[in-house]
Amino acid sequence: MKSEKYIETIKCDDYKVYNLEYHKKRMANSVGKNFALEEYIYPPNEKLLKCKVIYDENEIIDISYDTYKQRQINSFKIIKDDNIVYNKKSTNRDDINYLFSKKELANDIIILKNGLITDTSIANIAIWFNDSWITPKIPLLLGTTRARYIDENIIKEENITLDMLNNTTKIALLNAMVDFNILDNFDII
């Protein structure tokens, strides 16, 4: 029987590896095993790198590094899917890729599940609402950057409706590579 494979995307810049403890925690939550990532990750140069760690419940299978170039995102299409599940960062992104294929002219999608905002195709999301940053209480994936910002009391969890999203003036994309990327000029189409 073929085991499920998972991926961690870890930011490396100027030979520094970022937020390793949060990645280790998510890996342990995914497979019930602790990995000593610091023994595996050695950035090959000083550039901004996207380190990809592929693993399963038994071992780290592969580690690769790519120079990172941030994707320009300023428009989103709302895609409804009440059945999507992506609670572990699996290498199998078929369902998300299928939803992303429906983006039409937008740069990315925002997934609406059971009437609530969850995530984009590549990031957790937060919105500026009532003078504070809130992030979905029930995202598709519990992201490492999201967890860090919750721990630091910069964002709080709350259910986010489509109406709340449509009435916000700022949103932020959160993932290991972009950290907390605030967009104050964006379109929901």
KAPEVEN-V278286 format. One record per helix or strand of 3 or more residues. SS is the DSSP state (2 for helix, 1 for strand). FROM is the first residue (numbers start at 1). TO is the last residue. If there is no record, write none. Layout:
BEGIN
[[SS FROM TO] [SS FROM TO]]
END
This chain:
BEGIN
[[1 6 13] [2 20 31] [2 37 39] [1 49 55] [1 60 67] [1 75 80] [2 94 100] [1 108 113] [1 116 120] [1 124 129] [1 132 136] [2 144 151] [1 155 158] [2 162 166] [1 171 175] [1 179 183]]
END
